[in-house]
Amino acid sequence: MRVLLLHSDVPPGAPPDELDTLVTAAAVAAALRAQGHCVTQAAFAADRSGVDRAIADSCADVVFNLVESVFGLDNLAGIAPAMLDRRGISFTGASAVAIGCCADKPFTKRLLRAAGLPTPDWFEPPHWEGFAGDRLCVVKSATEDCSVGLDDGSVVRGSNAVRARAALCAARHGGNWFAEAYCPGREFNVSLLETETGPRVLPIAEIQFSDWQPNRPRLVGYAAKWDLQSPDCAATPRVFGIDTEAPELARRLQQLSCAAWHLLGLQGYARVDFRLDADSAPAILEINPNPCLEPEAGFAAAALQAGISYADLVDRILFAALRD
């Protein structure tokens, strides 16, 4: 196949979460070439003539879409598949509609709640309707991924603390921030891969909090994800085994993940993140269309647990785009 690999336009000196896009693009391009495909790699720009030129110059049969942000904003990533769809060219991963829905986390939670799928309670500015008492909440970005702005200070108790933290994060990082009820239980990532018969649930990963101080909130913050030398990164290992350790819980996670896949109309590959609440029941935190494909990241790790090599994984995602 002739493949045009599009990735975010990452500027020099960008933070680690953005630079990771370039690492992933290089790895995916190498895997595609190893499978015999002809690959052209380009940074995406929201410019009609530029997109047309990139497609024409590459003579692409299909586009491998690794665009995670546009103009540096995650919630604009849906522009890339929207422009590709208008040109009638096949592309990997989720549609513009699915990416746009999932990019607005409170909106996604409203869809989940309306469909009867469990998600923690949440509260939005400016009125923070429904917030009462001294509930413990996580203040998080409504539109940005990669744990931007998440640290121990994100977990606060009470309305005044929530408002103050949201205002601080908005001033520091920009954008909109909301509060989500804190779930104290275990954390799971469920990776799904499209097949001819529907989504396949890969082995479920658990994020453990080892050597975690008892008084610290269990939170995978920015440092844990992106500072590989940090104590938090070392203390939040990814482990597999819940499928055999607790098969009933694993089946529930699988069922909910597939339901979320169909609700959002996801394609290609996706990841659904869960926490267990105070009653040990799973609740959906976020749905991630087109999750990170860096070889050491969670999706590739789950595929490897299923016996799928990285090159084979990339190839399967590519050919899923041609089925769609």
C-alpha positions as CSV (number, residue, x, y, z in Angstrom):
1,M,0.0,0.0,0.0
2,R,1.0,3.6,-0.5
3,V,0.5,5.2,2.9
4,L,0.5,8.9,3.8
5,L,1.3,9.1,7.6
6,L,0.0,12.4,9.0
7,H,1.1,13.6,12.4
8,S,0.6,16.7,14.5
9,D,2.8,19.7,13.6
10,V,5.0,19.7,16.7
11,P,7.2,22.8,17.2
12,P,10.8,22.5,18.5
13,G,11.0,22.6,22.3
14,A,7.5,21.3,22.7
15,P,6.7,19.5,26.0
16,P,7.2,15.7,26.3
17,D,3.6,14.8,25.6
18,E,3.7,16.6,22.2
19,L,7.1,15.3,21.2
20,D,5.9,11.8,21.8
21,T,3.8,12.2,18.7
22,L,7.0,12.4,16.6
23,V,8.4,9.3,18.3
24,T,5.2,7.4,17.6
25,A,5.2,8.6,14.0
26,A,8.7,7.3,13.4
27,A,7.9,4.0,15.0
28,V,4.7,3.5,13.0
29,A,6.4,4.5,9.7
30,A,9.2,2.0,10.4
31,A,6.6,-0.8,11.2
32,L,4.7,0.0,8.0
33,R,7.9,-0.2,5.9
34,A,8.8,-3.4,7.5
35,Q,5.5,-4.8,6.3
36,G,6.3,-3.8,2.8
37,H,4.3,-0.6,2.5
38,C,5.5,2.6,0.8
39,V,5.3,5.4,3.4
40,T,5.3,9.2,3.1
41,Q,5.4,11.1,6.3
42,A,4.1,14.7,6.8
43,A,3.0,17.1,9.5
44,F,-0.6,18.0,9.3
45,A,-1.7,21.6,8.7
46,A,-5.3,22.7,8.6
47,D,-4.9,24.0,5.1
48,R,-6.9,22.6,2.2
49,S,-4.3,23.0,-0.5
50,G,-1.6,21.6,1.8
51,V,-3.7,18.5,2.5
52,D,-4.5,18.0,-1.2
53,R,-0.8,18.4,-2.1
54,A,0.3,15.9,0.5
55,I,-2.2,13.3,-0.7
56,A,-1.3,13.9,-4.4
57,D,2.5,13.9,-3.8
58,S,2.3,10.6,-1.9
59,C,-0.2,9.0,-4.3
60,A,-1.7,7.6,-1.1
61,D,-4.1,4.7,-1.0
62,V,-4.8,5.3,2.6
63,V,-3.8,7.8,5.4
64,F,-2.5,6.7,8.7
65,N,-3.8,9.4,11.0
66,L,-1.6,10.2,14.0
67,V,-2.9,13.8,14.4
68,E,-3.4,14.4,18.1
69,S,-3.7,18.1,18.1
70,V,-4.2,21.1,15.7
71,F,-2.7,24.5,16.5
72,G,-1.5,22.8,19.7
73,L,-5.1,22.1,20.9
74,D,-6.2,18.5,21.5
75,N,-9.9,19.3,21.0
76,L,-9.2,20.4,17.4
77,A,-7.7,17.0,16.4
78,G,-11.0,16.1,14.6
79,I,-10.2,18.6,11.9
80,A,-7.8,16.1,10.3
81,P,-10.3,13.3,9.8
82,A,-13.0,15.8,8.7
83,M,-10.7,17.1,6.0
84,L,-9.7,13.6,4.9
85,D,-13.3,12.4,4.9
86,R,-14.4,15.2,2.6
87,R,-11.7,14.1,0.1
88,G,-13.0,10.5,0.1
89,I,-9.7,8.9,1.2
90,S,-9.6,6.1,3.7
91,F,-7.9,6.9,7.0
92,T,-7.1,5.0,10.2
93,G,-8.9,5.3,13.4
94,A,-11.9,7.2,14.5
95,S,-14.1,9.6,12.6
96,A,-14.2,13.4,13.1
97,V,-17.5,13.0,15.0
98,A,-16.2,10.4,17.4
99,I,-13.0,12.4,18.0
100,G,-14.9,15.6,18.5
101,C,-17.3,13.9,21.0
102,C,-14.5,12.4,23.1
103,A,-12.5,15.6,23.0
104,D,-15.2,17.2,25.2
105,K,-15.1,15.1,28.3
106,P,-18.2,16.5,30.0
107,F,-20.1,15.9,26.8
108,T,-18.9,12.3,26.6
109,K,-20.0,11.8,30.2
110,R,-23.5,13.1,29.3
111,L,-23.6,10.5,26.5
112,L,-22.5,7.7,28.8
113,R,-24.9,8.6,31.5
114,A,-27.8,8.9,29.0
115,A,-26.9,5.4,27.7
116,G,-26.9,4.0,31.2
117,L,-23.2,3.4,31.2
118,P,-21.5,4.2,34.6
119,T,-19.3,7.3,34.9
120,P,-18.4,9.3,38.0
121,D,-20.6,12.3,38.8
122,W,-19.2,15.6,37.5
123,F,-19.7,19.3,37.9
124,E,-19.1,22.2,35.4
125,P,-18.5,25.9,35.7
126,P,-19.7,28.6,36.0
127,H,-22.4,27.4,38.4
128,W,-21.1,24.0,39.3
129,E,-24.7,22.8,39.4
130,G,-25.4,19.8,41.7
131,F,-22.2,20.2,43.8
132,A,-23.0,19.8,47.4
133,G,-21.2,19.2,50.7
134,D,-17.5,18.4,50.9
135,R,-17.2,15.9,48.0
136,L,-13.7,14.9,47.0
137,C,-13.1,15.7,43.4
138,V,-10.5,15.7,40.7
139,V,-10.3,18.9,38.8
140,K,-9.3,18.2,35.2
141,S,-9.2,19.7,31.8
142,A,-12.4,19.4,29.8
143,T,-10.6,19.1,26.5
144,E,-6.9,18.3,26.9
145,D,-5.5,14.8,27.2
146,C,-2.1,13.4,28.4
147,S,-2.8,14.3,32.1
148,V,-2.1,18.0,31.4
149,G,-2.4,19.9,34.7
150,L,-2.9,16.8,36.8
151,D,-0.9,16.4,40.0
152,D,-1.6,15.9,43.7
153,G,-3.2,19.3,43.9
154,S,-5.8,18.3,41.4
155,V,-7.7,16.3,44.1
156,V,-9.6,18.7,46.3
157,R,-12.5,18.7,48.7
158,G,-15.4,21.1,48.7
159,S,-16.9,23.7,46.4
160,N,-14.5,26.5,47.3
161,A,-11.4,24.3,46.7
162,V,-12.8,23.1,43.4
163,R,-13.5,26.6,42.1
164,A,-10.1,27.8,43.2
165,R,-8.3,24.9,41.6
166,A,-10.2,25.3,38.3
167,A,-9.4,29.0,38.2
168,L,-5.7,28.3,38.9
169,C,-5.5,25.7,36.1
170,A,-7.4,27.9,33.6
171,A,-4.9,30.7,34.3
172,R,-1.9,28.4,34.1
173,H,-2.9,26.2,31.1
174,G,-5.9,27.9,29.5
175,G,-9.0,26.1,28.4
176,N,-12.0,24.8,30.4
177,W,-11.8,22.8,33.6
178,F,-14.4,20.7,35.4
179,A,-14.6,18.5,38.5
180,E,-15.1,14.8,38.6
181,A,-16.0,12.8,41.7
182,Y,-12.9,11.0,42.9
183,C,-13.0,7.2,42.7
184,P,-10.7,5.6,45.3
185,G,-10.4,2.1,43.7
186,R,-8.2,0.3,41.2
187,E,-7.5,1.8,37.8
188,F,-7.8,-0.2,34.5
189,N,-7.1,0.6,30.8
190,V,-9.0,-1.5,28.3
191,S,-7.7,-1.5,24.7
192,L,-9.9,-2.4,21.8
193,L,-8.9,-3.4,18.3
194,E,-11.3,-3.5,15.4
195,T,-11.7,-6.9,13.6
196,E,-14.1,-8.1,10.9
197,T,-16.6,-9.1,13.5
198,G,-16.4,-6.1,15.8
199,P,-14.1,-4.8,18.5
200,R,-11.7,-7.3,20.1
201,V,-10.8,-6.6,23.7
202,L,-7.1,-7.0,24.3
203,P,-5.7,-8.1,27.7
204,I,-6.7,-5.6,30.3
205,A,-4.0,-3.5,31.9
206,E,-4.1,-2.3,35.5
207,I,-2.2,0.8,36.7
208,Q,-0.9,-0.1,40.1
209,F,0.2,2.4,42.8
210,S,3.1,0.7,44.4
211,D,4.9,2.2,47.3
212,W,2.3,5.0,47.3
213,Q,2.0,7.0,50.5
214,P,-1.3,6.3,52.2
215,N,-2.3,9.9,52.4
216,R,-1.7,10.6,48.7
217,P,-4.5,10.5,46.2
218,R,-4.1,7.7,43.6
219,L,-3.7,9.7,40.4
220,V,-1.7,9.1,37.3
221,G,-0.5,12.7,36.9
222,Y,1.6,14.4,34.3
223,A,4.9,13.4,35.9
224,A,3.9,9.8,36.1
225,K,3.1,9.7,32.4
226,W,5.9,11.8,31.0
227,D,8.8,12.2,33.4
228,L,10.4,8.7,33.0
229,Q,12.9,9.5,35.8
230,S,10.3,10.6,38.3
231,P,9.4,8.5,41.4
232,D,5.8,8.7,40.3
233,C,6.6,7.0,37.0
234,A,8.4,4.2,38.7
235,A,5.6,3.8,41.3
236,T,2.8,3.4,38.7
237,P,3.6,0.2,36.8
238,R,1.3,-1.3,34.2
239,V,0.5,-4.9,35.0
240,F,-1.7,-7.6,33.3
241,G,-3.6,-10.5,34.8
242,I,-7.0,-9.3,35.9
243,D,-8.5,-11.5,33.3
244,T,-7.6,-14.6,35.3
245,E,-7.4,-13.0,38.7
246,A,-10.9,-11.6,38.7
247,P,-12.8,-12.9,35.6
248,E,-16.1,-11.5,36.6
249,L,-14.7,-8.0,36.9
250,A,-12.8,-8.5,33.7
251,R,-16.0,-9.5,31.9
252,R,-17.7,-6.4,33.2
253,L,-14.9,-4.2,32.0
254,Q,-15.0,-5.9,28.6
255,Q,-18.8,-5.4,28.3
256,L,-18.7,-1.7,29.3
257,S,-15.8,-1.1,26.9
258,C,-17.6,-2.6,23.9
259,A,-20.8,-0.7,24.8
260,A,-18.8,2.5,24.8
261,W,-17.2,1.6,21.5
262,H,-20.6,1.1,19.9
263,L,-22.1,4.2,21.5
264,L,-19.4,6.5,20.1
265,G,-19.2,4.7,16.8
266,L,-15.4,4.1,17.2
267,Q,-13.3,2.5,14.5
268,G,-9.8,1.0,14.2
269,Y,-8.6,1.1,17.8
270,A,-9.5,2.8,21.1
271,R,-8.9,2.7,24.8
272,V,-11.4,3.0,27.7
273,D,-10.1,4.1,31.1
274,F,-11.8,2.9,34.3
275,R,-11.6,3.4,38.0
276,L,-13.4,1.4,40.6
277,D,-15.6,3.4,42.9
278,A,-16.0,3.1,46.7
279,D,-18.2,0.1,46.1
280,S,-15.7,-1.6,43.8
281,A,-17.9,-1.0,40.8
282,P,-16.2,0.1,37.5
283,A,-16.9,3.6,36.3
284,I,-15.7,5.0,32.9
285,L,-13.4,7.9,33.3
286,E,-12.5,8.6,29.7
287,I,-12.8,7.2,26.2
288,N,-9.7,7.6,24.0
289,P,-10.2,7.2,20.2
290,N,-6.8,6.8,18.4
291,P,-4.8,6.2,21.6
292,C,-1.0,6.5,21.7
293,L,0.7,3.9,19.5
294,E,4.2,4.5,20.8
295,P,5.8,1.0,21.1
296,E,6.3,1.2,24.9
297,A,2.8,2.7,25.6
298,G,-0.2,0.9,26.9
299,F,-2.0,-0.1,23.6
300,A,1.1,-1.8,22.1
301,A,1.8,-3.5,25.5
302,A,-1.8,-4.9,25.5
303,A,-1.4,-6.1,21.9
304,L,1.9,-7.8,22.8
305,Q,0.1,-9.6,25.7
306,A,-2.3,-10.9,23.1
307,G,0.6,-12.2,20.9
308,I,0.3,-9.4,18.4
309,S,3.7,-7.9,17.4
310,Y,4.0,-4.1,17.0
311,A,4.4,-4.4,13.2
312,D,1.3,-6.7,13.0
313,L,-0.7,-4.3,15.2
314,V,0.1,-1.3,12.9
315,D,-0.8,-3.4,9.9
316,R,-4.1,-4.5,11.4
317,I,-5.1,-0.9,12.1
318,L,-4.1,0.1,8.6
319,F,-6.3,-2.6,7.0
320,A,-9.2,-1.8,9.3
321,A,-9.3,1.6,7.7
322,L,-9.9,-0.1,4.3
323,R,-12.8,-2.1,5.6
324,D,-14.5,1.0,7.0
